[in-house]
Amino acid sequence: MLSPCPNIVIILCGNKKDLDADREVTFLEASRFAQENELMFLETSALTGENVEEAFLKTARNILNKIESGELDPERMGSGIQYGDSSLRQLRQPRGSTAQTKQQCNC
């Protein structure tokens, strides 16, 4: 295993997917390396944008799943993650969309 910390989230991104003819590492080699080292893997292209956003979303989903399952605790010092300051958070809505507010239970 590549990482000494079992709860760390690492994604291996094979960039320059758009230059398939110039590749030095095959998809299979990279995929096998990622699997052997318990890494997520995506091929991306910064030029075309292919899978770039997906890499961030996949990583964030994995972190959230680990928080929800109890594997990661943002409250624990040294966990590598923390909750942001709630007073600084803002919900961003795409332009032209109507914001729907959810009522929170203060039980």
C-alpha positions in Angstrom: 0.0 0.0 0.0 1.3 3.4 -1.0 -0.1 5.4 2.0 0.7 4.7 5.6 -2.6 6.2 6.6 -5.6 4.0 5.8 -8.1 6.9 5.8 -6.3 9.2 3.5 -8.1 9.8 0.2 -5.8 9.9 -2.9 -6.8 10.0 -6.5 -4.4 9.3 -9.3 -5.1 11.4 -12.4 -3.6 10.4 -15.6 -3.5 13.8 -17.4 -3.2 14.5 -21.2 -5.9 12.0 -22.1 -6.3 14.0 -25.3 -2.8 13.0 -26.4 -3.5 9.2 -26.6 -1.0 8.6 -29.3 1.8 10.0 -27.2 1.1 8.0 -24.0 3.9 6.5 -22.0 1.7 4.6 -19.5 -1.2 2.4 -20.7 -4.6 2.7 -19.1 -4.2 -0.8 -17.8 -0.8 -0.1 -16.2 -2.1 3.0 -14.4 -5.3 1.3 -13.4 -3.4 -1.7 -12.0 -1.0 0.6 -10.1 -4.0 2.5 -8.6 -5.8 -0.7 -7.6 -2.6 -2.2 -6.0 -2.2 1.0 -4.0 -5.8 1.5 -3.1 -6.1 4.7 -5.1 -8.9 6.1 -7.1 -8.0 6.5 -10.7 -9.3 8.7 -13.6 -7.7 9.7 -16.9 -8.2 13.4 -17.4 -7.5 16.1 -20.0 -6.8 19.7 -18.8 -7.1 20.7 -22.5 -10.6 19.4 -23.1 -11.7 19.4 -19.4 -12.6 15.8 -19.6 -12.9 14.2 -16.1 -11.3 17.2 -14.4 -14.4 18.2 -12.4 -15.2 14.5 -11.9 -11.9 14.0 -10.2 -12.7 16.6 -7.6 -16.3 15.3 -7.2 -15.2 11.7 -6.8 -12.6 12.7 -4.2 -15.1 14.8 -2.3 -17.7 12.0 -2.4 -15.1 9.6 -1.0 -14.2 11.9 1.8 -17.9 12.5 2.7 -18.6 8.7 2.7 -15.7 8.2 5.1 -17.0 11.0 7.4 -20.5 9.5 7.3 -19.2 6.0 8.0 -17.1 7.2 10.9 -13.8 6.4 9.3 -12.9 10.1 9.3 -13.7 12.5 12.1 -13.4 16.3 11.2 -13.6 17.0 15.0 -10.5 15.0 15.7 -7.3 17.0 15.7 -4.8 15.7 13.1 -7.5 14.0 11.0 -6.5 16.1 8.0 -10.0 17.5 7.5 -12.1 20.0 9.3 -15.4 21.7 9.0 -15.3 25.2 7.7 -16.5 28.2 9.7 -20.3 28.1 9.2 -20.5 31.9 9.4 -18.3 32.1 6.3 -20.3 29.5 4.2 -22.6 30.6 1.6 -24.9 28.6 -0.7 -24.1 29.4 -4.3 -26.9 29.1 -6.7 -26.4 29.2 -10.5 -27.5 32.4 -12.1 -31.2 32.5 -13.1 -32.2 29.7 -10.7 -34.6 30.3 -7.9 -33.1 29.6 -4.5 -35.0 27.1 -2.4 -34.5 27.4 1.3 -34.7 24.4 3.6 -36.0 24.9 7.1 -33.7 23.4 9.7 -35.0 21.6 12.8 -33.7 23.1 16.0 -34.8 20.3 18.2 
